[in-house]
Amino acid sequence: MDLKDQLKNLFPEHVPTEEDTPAEKGSNLWLQDDPLLCKYEKRKGKPITIIEGYTGADSDFKQLTKELKKRLSVGGSYKNDRIIIQGDYRDTIMTFLKEKGFKVKRVGG
């Protein structure tokens, strides 16, 4: 018995609406014409990957940050209109962003 069946047992009169059904992940992100820049740097001797150049809403970029961190199972943050991911994951990030529909440009090596 999955969660939907359990909820139906608890609330038999509830009819699910479109708002209740989960939307496809990433479908509500704004796709831009300009490419996102994917850079590699070392800070304090440790490698990081930086993604910048997004011109959409900050909330969309924060959501993208969360999805990247979860997919790669690494730490990172969103600061100053940039996504900072711990480690050198340029290739993986670029394929992920291309799957989402973004144009990506590799900078620096």
C-alpha positions in Angstrom: 0.0 0.0 0.0 1.6 3.2 -1.1 1.0 6.8 0.2 -1.8 7.6 -2.3 -3.8 4.6 -1.1 -3.3 5.5 2.5 -4.4 9.1 1.8 -7.5 7.8 0.0 -8.4 5.6 3.0 -8.0 8.6 5.4 -9.8 11.1 3.2 -12.3 9.2 0.9 -14.2 12.3 -0.1 -11.1 14.2 -1.4 -10.8 14.6 -5.1 -7.3 15.4 -6.3 -6.9 18.5 -8.4 -4.1 19.6 -10.8 -2.5 21.5 -8.0 -2.2 18.4 -5.9 -0.4 16.4 -8.5 3.3 16.9 -8.7 4.6 18.7 -11.7 7.5 17.5 -13.8 10.8 18.6 -12.2 12.6 21.4 -14.0 9.7 22.2 -16.3 9.1 25.6 -14.7 12.6 26.9 -15.1 13.1 29.8 -17.4 15.4 28.9 -20.3 17.5 31.7 -21.7 19.2 32.3 -25.1 22.6 33.1 -23.7 24.7 30.2 -22.5 25.5 29.5 -18.8 29.2 29.7 -18.0 30.7 26.7 -16.3 34.1 27.5 -14.7 36.7 25.6 -12.6 38.6 27.3 -9.9 40.7 26.4 -6.8 40.0 28.2 -3.6 42.2 27.5 -0.6 43.6 24.6 -2.5 40.3 22.9 -3.0 38.5 22.6 -6.4 35.2 24.2 -7.1 32.9 24.5 -10.1 31.1 27.8 -10.7 28.0 28.3 -12.8 27.1 31.8 -13.7 25.3 33.9 -16.3 21.6 33.1 -15.5 19.3 36.0 -16.2 16.1 34.5 -14.9 14.5 34.7 -11.4 16.7 34.1 -8.4 14.2 31.4 -7.1 14.7 29.4 -10.3 18.5 29.5 -10.0 18.2 28.5 -6.3 16.0 25.5 -7.4 18.6 24.6 -10.0 21.3 24.8 -7.2 19.3 22.4 -5.1 18.8 19.9 -7.9 22.5 20.0 -8.8 23.6 19.4 -5.2 21.2 16.6 -4.8 22.1 14.9 -8.0 25.8 15.1 -7.4 25.6 14.4 -3.7 28.0 17.3 -2.9 27.9 20.5 -1.0 27.5 23.9 -2.6 25.8 27.2 -2.4 24.1 30.1 -4.2 25.8 33.4 -3.8 26.0 36.6 -5.8 24.1 35.2 -8.8 26.5 32.2 -9.0 26.2 28.5 -8.2 29.2 27.2 -6.4 29.6 23.4 -6.3 32.4 21.7 -4.3 34.6 19.7 -6.5 35.4 19.5 -10.3 32.1 18.3 -11.8 32.1 20.4 -15.0 31.3 17.5 -17.4 28.5 16.1 -15.2 27.0 19.5 -14.6 27.2 20.4 -18.3 25.4 17.2 -19.4 22.7 17.8 -16.7 22.1 21.4 -17.8 21.9 20.3 -21.4 19.3 17.7 -20.5 17.3 20.5 -18.8 17.5 22.5 -22.1 20.1 25.1 -21.2 23.0 26.2 -23.4 26.3 25.7 -21.6 29.7 27.1 -22.3 32.9 25.7 -20.7 35.3 28.4 -19.5 38.9 27.9 -18.5 40.4 24.6 -19.6 
